[in-house]
Amino acid sequence: MNSAHDSVQGFNTRGDLLAGLTHNAKGGCRPPWEAILAHFDFVKMNRNMTYHYSQITSKLLKYRNLIGAKDLWIAASLAPGFPLVTKNVLHFGCVSGLKLPAYR
């Protein structure tokens, strides 16, 4: 990351961010998407991430507590010990080892 203002998002969240920006645009106003997304570093899928995805999925299947595929990839894309700031504690709370700081 280049500065304290940079954020890291899972590789599949670029589309989610664009969808949210499009959905929340007021009065037909189209914000400059690329300028907004330039503040984020997007993680590309790699072998460690796919392995982590398989481990998380296997554990959740074992306990019959599977969460959505996008949420699984977001969890798998995080480096160990890296916090995930989300309001979706119900899903991500099922993934052992994730740090979920309080969010309002």
N, C-alpha and C positions, 0 to 999 in steps of 0.2 A: 504494500500500500504506500502511496506517496505522501499522504498527510493524515492528520487526525480526522479529517472530514471525509476520507474515503470509506467506502463500505464494501464488503465482500458479499456477493449473493451467489447462490447455486446457479449452475449453468442454465437450468430450465426456467429461472425466474425472470429473465429478460422479457419473454412473452407475457408473463403474468403482470409485470410492471407496466408494459405497454397497454395491455388490456385494461388495467385499472385507470391509467391516465386517460385513455380514450373514453371509458365509461363515465369518468368523473368530469370530463371537459364540460364547461358551462357555456350555453348559448352558441354552440357551434365553434367555439374558440379552440384552436388546435395549438397547444403549447409546443415548443420546439423539442420534440422527443429526444433527439440525439444529444442535445445540450443537457437535458435532465439526466439521461442515462450515462453521460460522460463522467458523472461523479461516482459511478460504481465500477468495481473491478469484477468481471464475470469469470467464474472458474470453469475451465474446460474439463470434460470427463476424462478420467485416467484410470489405470488399473486399480490403484488403491481405492478409488471411489467406488468402482464397481464391486470390489471385494467387500468393502464396508457395507454397501447396499445389500449384498447377499447375506451378510452376517445379521444385519438388522432385520431383514425380511424373515430369515429363518427363525430368529428368536420370537418375533411377533406372531408368526404362524404357529409356533409351538404352543403359545399361550392363547391362540385364537383371538388375537388382538390386533389384527392387521390394520394399518392406516392407509390413506390414499397414496397412489404411486408418486405424485408430485411431492408430497410430504416426505416420503421415503428418500427420494433423491436429494431433497434439501438437507435432510439429516445426514445422509451419506456424504454430502459435499463439504461438511464442516470438518475442519481439522480438530483432532482430539483436544478437548478443553476449551475450544472456541465457543463463546456464548451465542445462543440463538434468541433474538428478541422477537417475540411473537405474542399475539393474543390467543393463539391456538394451542393453549397449554393442554387441552383435552387430548389432542392427537400426539403432540410432540412429547408430552409427559410420559407416554408409553415407551419411549425410546431410552433405554438405560444409557447413562453416561452423558446425556446432553445437559448442558448448563442452560437453564431457562430463567434469566433474571426477571424480576418483577417489571411489569409493563402496564401502564395505564392509558 
